[in-house]
């Protein structure tokens, strides 16, 4: 009985922390809202339903989905130092949005999303093809190639935007922030959450993919099909996040590495923790972004980028205790 109680403590603590962060997110903002006002002030109830609650849900859905995408990409690339925004996927999605905006300025948000998905798929496929050429005994080359490739794709998008005076428009997609999220403006993120949930049911296949192509084929796994499924989940979720709230770097890098160091590489067991930890860390970053220059906001991508870049450098220079 004592063992069960001890094992349940981290889960209870995580749930309580998530609830506290959600409550703080709902009641943090320029307009003051308190619990008493919700029962006698229709304006406060309207603000909660239209702005505060959708924003909190968008943060949770984005953080959890991007964290799961990072974990899947690390399995596909067989490297723990990559994630969608450092491997060209996010930059490809932004490029797709700019291209479709130039070609069809009146395109709906759905068309822009499809263009972003297509461009993200192309850039991710190119990245995975590039790293297949790298020596397997040089794992640090993979994130370096990803950073260079992502920078290259981002530079193309910036050049096009500069030539056509769309730099401010591009910044909307490149800098992730939740201030514009309202009811009717975030619902596509539920589809991203559904895809992330679907990843749980094929977690074992992704784990086998992480062992290598030869091992997967020897075990009778449809290697190409699972790779395509993983790429689709990564690109669709990333594109939906970029279209809805912009690009938030390092979520898919930081969260899976923290989870793997605590729980190991059992993908099925770690996926719920990865999703929950991603949601909580993005929630905390969003709260900091709202409070650091109150009543103004800093993009959450800046806050998480600072923390994520420091953590990324720590990962590169650190070694697990058993390897020392």
Secondary structure, DSSP 4 states (H G I P E B T S, - for coil): -HHHHHHHHHHHHHHHHHHHHHHHHHT-SSS---TTHHHH-HHHHHHIIIIIHHHHHHHHHHHHHHHHHHHHHHHHHT-TT--GGGTTHHHHHHHHHHHHHHH-TT--HHHHHHHHHHHHHHHHHHHHHHHTTS-TT-THHHHHHHHHHHHHHHHHHHHHHHHTT-HHHHHHHHS---TT--TTSSTHHHHHHHHHHHHHHTHHHHHHHTT-HHHHHHTT--HHHHHHHHHHHHHHHHHHHHHHH---TTHHHHHHHHHHHHH-S-HHHHHHHHHHHHHHHHHHHHHHHHHTBTTB---HHHHHHHHHHHHHHHHHH---GGG-
